[in-house]
């Protein structure tokens, strides 16, 4: 996926915290589908915007139909969220099909407070 394609998607990025929230105005079948079709491609885009290495990106991506993907090479955020929502990590990602995005974001805010 190219930078222009990402820009055309009208994704609302919030770069104000120690992690990035990307709100994507599209629906996906489930969180894993969301990750495969888009979220993994967002990592280099976010890294470039923040001027950091891709491995340092902590991304919470939320689809229009509330599928959530947390992407982080650092296991700390994934372990933290796993202790609340009991979702295992699959590589550097966690998939949430049945957890409200604001609950995930609230827990991330607590972690980075």
C-alpha positions in Angstrom: 0.0 0.0 0.0 1.3 3.4 -0.9 1.3 6.7 1.0 -1.2 8.2 -1.4 -3.6 5.3 -0.9 -3.4 5.7 2.8 -4.1 9.4 2.5 -7.1 8.8 0.3 -8.6 6.6 2.9 -9.2 9.6 5.2 -7.9 7.8 8.3 -8.0 10.0 11.4 -4.6 9.7 13.1 -4.1 10.8 16.7 -0.3 11.2 17.3 -0.6 13.1 20.6 0.1 10.2 23.0 2.9 7.7 23.4 1.0 5.5 21.1 -0.9 6.3 17.9 -4.7 5.8 17.3 -5.8 5.3 13.8 -9.6 5.5 13.1 -10.3 4.0 9.8 -13.7 4.8 8.1 -14.2 1.3 6.6 -15.7 -1.9 7.8 -13.9 -5.2 8.0 -15.1 -8.8 8.6 -13.0 -9.2 11.7 -9.9 -7.7 13.4 -7.6 -10.2 11.8 -8.9 -9.3 8.3 -8.5 -5.6 9.3 -4.8 -6.3 10.2 -4.0 -8.2 7.1 -5.7 -5.7 4.7 -4.5 -2.5 6.2 -3.0 -2.2 9.7 0.3 -3.9 9.0 0.7 -1.4 6.1 0.1 1.5 8.5 3.2 0.8 10.6 5.8 2.3 8.2 3.5 5.2 7.5 3.2 6.0 11.2 6.9 5.5 11.8 7.7 7.9 9.0 5.2 10.5 10.4 6.7 10.2 13.9 10.3 10.0 12.7 10.9 6.7 14.5 11.8 3.1 13.6 8.9 0.8 12.6 9.8 -1.5 15.5 9.0 1.4 17.9 5.5 2.1 16.6 2.7 1.3 19.0 -0.6 1.5 17.1 -4.2 1.1 18.0 -6.3 0.8 14.9 -10.1 1.0 15.0 -12.3 0.3 12.1 -15.7 1.9 11.5 -17.4 -1.3 12.7 -15.3 -1.3 15.9 -12.8 -4.0 15.1 -9.6 -3.2 16.9 -6.0 -4.2 16.2 -3.1 -3.3 18.6 0.2 -3.5 16.8 3.4 -3.3 18.8 6.8 -5.0 18.7 7.1 -4.2 22.4 5.2 -6.9 24.2 4.5 -4.6 27.2 1.3 -3.0 25.8 0.1 -6.4 24.5 0.7 -8.1 27.8 -1.0 -5.2 29.6 -4.1 -5.5 27.5 -4.1 -9.3 27.6 -4.4 -9.2 31.3 -7.7 -7.3 31.0 -9.2 -8.7 27.9 -7.6 -12.2 27.8 -6.7 -12.0 24.1 -3.4 -13.6 23.1 -0.9 -12.0 20.8 -0.4 -13.3 17.3 3.1 -12.1 16.6 3.2 -8.4 17.2 -0.6 -7.9 17.1 -3.7 -8.5 19.2 -7.1 -8.7 17.6 -10.3 -7.5 19.3 -13.6 -8.3 17.6 -15.8 -8.0 20.7 -14.2 -5.3 22.9 -15.3 -1.7 22.6 -12.5 0.4 21.2 -12.8 3.0 23.9 -12.1 0.3 26.6 -8.9 -0.6 24.8 -7.9 3.0 24.4 -8.7 3.7 28.1 -6.4 0.8 29.2 -3.7 2.1 26.9 -4.0 5.5 28.5 -3.7 3.9 31.9 -0.5 2.1 30.8 1.1 5.2 29.4 0.0 7.6 32.2 
